[in-house]
Amino acid sequence: MKKLLMATSAMTMIAGGAMAADEVKIGVVLGFTGPLESITPAMGAGAELAMAEVTESGALLDGATVTSVRGDSTCIDSGAATAAAERLVTSDGVNAIMGADCSGVTGAILQNVARANGVVMISPSATSPGLSTAEDDGLFFRTAPSDARQGVIITEILQDRGVEEVALTYTNNDYGKGLADAFQAAFEAAGGTVTISAAHEDGKADYSAEVGALASAGGEVLVVAGYVDQGGSGVVRSSLDSGAFDTFYFPDGMVGAKLNENFGEELNGSYGAYPGTDSPGAAKFVEMAEAAGFDGTGAFAPESYDAAALIMLAMQAAGSSDSAAFKDHVFDVANAPGVEIYPGELAKGLELIAAGEDIDYVGASAVELIGPGESAGNYQEIEFADGEYSTIGYR
């Protein structure tokens, strides 16, 4: 399987030497502006929480400090995202990239910056199935599951609620198209009917034409594979105002506090899911995030903590902050066998690795990497009631 190189950490440190590093720099490339700007602050804070924890421990590479260097992916502008990542690598000298967030800009950075410069990337939220087979030179990993998995989850949730026909709209980019195709294939294979699958463009003031086409096709539920800060919410608003649909399914890109703010009780009865787990690590991360002053329950915040943690643990396993050295150790620290490591235990993990012991990083999102270097996938199901959504189960 691609990337699955399982040399032991102890042998690597003997062969390569345990390199001390005064400062390790990790780029945090997220859409701090753009259609996910309400979600990304907690994601950035999650990654930086892991970095602060490791710095405080003094256990990484003989006492290295870890510095976050932020770059704005915009989520949607591949040129701007590539330029931001290039600056982080060539000017700021980052050792790795935690990011990017949206699938299209992540793919652009991978091909134009990460591969060109030999820099490891671990994305917490880029979910396009196309990234599973992208050429990556062993440099790219994801703590988020592929949308091939999400398509199955959506299908299961809809079927459990007795839904047989849906209309589907998706944002016209790699994320939206990839998720729409994965869901439609899974839903139809299970006997469901997608009455229409139609793209929408972000940034429009009026979505009445798109909603008119969706309404004409019909469906018990409208599946909105879009962005909460952009066209997805615009489609929902137009649907509610026109009476075209009153029940919606929201995939991961639509789940955020903005939904509660924008629609409140208008969404009562709607539902969805986004990556998440009820593991002990998830609960611990929420506590740590609260103490640090941000919401640890937000979409992809746990995965961001885990992405940064895996970078630093792999560095320790390699005895080096050089991507060429530690890229082959991400699987080693992420999966069994080994001592399970949870949020707040990064010092313990680093010390065990230094002592030649194996670790199994479980983290905040129950990390388990599979062949393409991505999370196997856990989701939390949500439902709207009394004007806000809450988690009602896990899958």
N, C-alpha and C positions, 0 to 999 in steps of 0.2 A: 504494500500500500504506500501511496505517495507520502513522503516525509517520515515514514515510520522507521527511524533509525534509533535503535535502543541500546547504544553503548552505555555502560554504567558511568555514573558521575564520578565515582572514585578513580576509575582508570583514566578518564579524560583529564582530571585535575593533575594526575601524576604525569601524563604524557605532555600536557600543554603548559603545566605550571600554574599555580594559583596566582593570578595577576591581581595586584592591588590597584585600586582606582580611587583617586581623590574625589572625583565627581562623575556621576553617571547622569546623562541627560536623556529624558524620554519625551518625545513629542506627543502632545495630546491634540489630535486633529479631529475636530468635530464641527458640526454646523452651528456655531454660536450665533450666526445670523441665518435666516432662511426658514424653510417650512418646518423645521424641527427645533426652532430656537427656544421653545418653552420646555423642551425635554432635555436638551444638552447641558444646561448648567449642572444638574444633578449627576449626569454622566461624567463630566469633567471633574466634579468634586469627588466622585467615587474613585476614579483613577488616582487622583492626588491624595486621597486618604490612604491608599495603599503605599504610595511613595513616602508619605510622611511617617507612616508606621515603620517602614524599613530604615529610613534615615535615622529615626530615633533609636532603633535597635542597635545600630553600629555593627551589624552582623554581616552586611553584604560586602564581599570582596575586601576583607580586612579594613572595614570602617568607611566605605564609600558613602557619600551623601548622594541623594537622588533629587534631581531638579526637574520640574515640569516646565516644558516650553510649549505654549499653546499656539495653534494655528487654526484658522477658520476655513473649514471645508466648504461652507455655504450650503452643503448638502446637494446642490443642484448644478453648480457651475464647475465643470471639470477643469477648465483652464485655471480658474482662481484656486481651486483645491490643489492642483498640481504645483502651481507657483508657491503656495503656502508651504506645502510639504518640501519642495526643493529648497526653500529658504531655511527650513528647520534643519535639513540635512547638511547643506553646503555652508551656510553661514553660522548657524547655531551649533552645529556638530552633534546633533542628537544621535544616541546609540541605537534607538529603536523608536517605533511609532505605535502608540496606543490609538487606534483608529484605522480608517476613518469610520464615518457613521453610515451614510447612505451608500447604496450599492454602486451606483454609477461613478461617483467620485472616488470610491474606494478602489474600483477597478482601474481607474485612470492613474491614481497614485501608485498602485502596485506596478503597473506596466512602465510608467514614465519616470518614477522616482525610486521606489524600493528595489526593483530588479536592477535598474541602472547603477545603483550605488551599493547594492548588497545589504540592504537594511531590513530587519525583521519588522513586520506589521502584525499586530493582533487587533482585529476589529471586534468591538462589542455588539455591533448591531447591523452590519451589512449582511443581508439575508438572501440575496439573489442566488438561485440555484446555479447560475452561470459561473459564479465564483468557485464552485466546487471543482470545476475542471479547468480553471484558468492556469496558464503557465505561471509558475511562481518561484521557481528555483529553490523550493523548500523554505521560502521566507514568509509565507502568508498563513495566518491562522485566524480562527473565529471562536469567540466564546458564546456566540449566538448560533442557534440552529439555522439550517437552510430553510428557505420557504417551501421546499419540497416536503419538509416535515410539517410546516404550518398549514399547507393545503390539506393535509390529512386531518389535522386538528380541527380546522374549520368544518370540514365535512362531518366529523364525528359529533361536534357540538350541534350543528344544524339537524342532523339525523336524530339525535337524542331528543330534540324538541319537536320532532315530527314534520320538519320543513322539507318539502319535496321540490319546490320551485323557487329560484331566486333570480333577481337581476344583479348584475355585477358591474361596477365602475372602478376604474383604476387610474392612478396618476401615470401619465405617459412618459415613463422612464424605466430604467432597468429593474428597479425594485417593483414598481407597480405591475409591469408586464410579466415579470417572472412569477410574482405571487399569483396574479390572475390566471396564468396558464397552469400553474401547479394546482391551484384550487379547482379550476374547472375540470381538469383531468381526473382528480380524485373524486369530486362530487358526481360527475357523470359515470365514472366507473362503479360507484356505489348505487347507481340507479336514480340519482337526482337530475334535475333539469335546470340548466342555466339559460334563461330566456333571452338574455342579451349580455354580451361582454363588450363594454364600450370605454374607451379612454377618455379622460378629461385632462385639460391643461391647467397647470397651476397659475395663479396670479390673475384670474379673470374676476371681473366684478359681477358678472351675471351668468348663472349656470342653468337658466330656465330651458334652453334648448336641449342641453344634455339630459336634464331631468325629464323633459317631455318625451324623449326617445326611450328612456328607461321605463317610464310609466306606461307607454304604449305597449312595450313588450310584456309588462306585468311581472308578477312574482310576489310571493308571500313576504319576502325580506329583501332589502337592498344591502348587498355586501359592498362596503366602501373601502377599497384598498388604496387609500390615499394618505395625506398628511394632515394632522390635526391643526396645524397653523397655516394651512393653505387650502388648496382646492377641495380636499375632502370635506372640510367643514362647510365650504361654500355649497357643495352638492347637498349636504344634509340640510342646510338652511333652506335652500330652494325647494327641496322635497317636502319639508314640513310646511312651508308657507303655501305651497300649491296643493297640499293634501295628497301628493303622489304616493308617498310612503310614510308610514308612522313607526315602522320597526326596522332597525338596522343591525347589521353585524359589523363589528369593528375589529380589524386585524391590528397588529402591533403598532404600525405607524400612526394610527388614529387614537391610541390610548394615552391619555394624559389629562392633567387637571383642567386644561383648556376646554375639554368637552363639557365638564361640569359647569365651567364659567359661561361658556357660549350658549348652552342649551338647557341646563338644569332639568326640570321635570318634564320637558318636552321629550326627553329620551327614555322616560320610564318604560320598562319592558324590553328595551334593546339590550344587546349583549355583545360579547366578543372575547378575545384572549390575547395575551402577550407573554413573552418568555418570563418564566418565574417558577419557583419551587417552594415547597413548604419544609425544606430541609433545615436542620439546626443552624447551618451557616447563613441561611437567608434571614432568620430571626436575629442572629447576632449582628449581621451587617446593618439591619434596620436600627438596632440600638446604637451602633457606632456612628451611623450617619446622623441620627438625631442629636447625639452628643456633639457632633461636628457642625451642626447647624444646617443640614439639608435633608431632603426627603429620600430615604433609602428605598421606598416602595415604588419610585418612579420607574418607568420603562427603561431598561438597559443600564440603570445605575449599578446594580449588582454585577452585571457582565463587564462593566468598565473597571470596577475594582479588580475583578478576576483577571482581566486582560493585562493590567499593569502588574499584578502579582505574578502571573506566569512569566512575564518578561524578566522580572528580577530573580525569580527562583531559577529560571533557566540559565541566567548569567552565573549564578552561584554554582550550578551544576557543572558549567563549563570552566569555571574559574576565570572568566573573562567577560567583559562588557562588549566584546566585538561580536556583531551579528553573525559573522562567518563561523564563529566558534559556538555560540549558544543556540543557533537555530535548530541544531540536531538534538537539543535537550528539552525542548518544549513538551514533547510527548512524554519524556521520562518523568518529568515532575508533575504532569497533569493527570496521569493515569496510574492505576494499581500495577504492581504491588507497592506497598510502602505505608508509612504512618500517615493517617489522614490529617490534613491541615485545613483549618477553617479561618474565617476572618478574625483578625486579632491575634493570630498565631503565626504570622509571617516570620518573626524572629526565631521561633521554634523550628520552622521549616528550614530556614537558612542555616541554623546551627546543626541540624541533623544532616543536611547535605554536606556541610563542611567536615562532618565526622565520618563521611562515607556511607551514610544511611540512605535508604530509599524513602521517598515521600510520595503520597498520593494527594495532590491538591484538590480538595473538594470545593473549597471556597464558598462564595455567596450564592452561586447559581448551580451547585452540584455539577461542577465541570467534569465531563467525560468526553475526551476528544476521540473522534472516529477518523477513518482513513483519509478523507480530504482535508484534515486539519481543522475540523469544525465541531461544535458541540452536538452531542447526540440529540439534545432538545427536551426541555421541560417547559410546560406552559401553565399559566394560571388563568382560569376562566372568570370573567367578570359579568356583572349584570347591573343595570340601572334601576334604582328604586329611590323614591323620595328625593329626586333631583341630583343624585350622584351615583357613581359606580362603586362597587365593592367586589372583592374576590369571593367567589362562591365555591370554588373547587380547583383542583390541580389535575393536569394530565401529562 
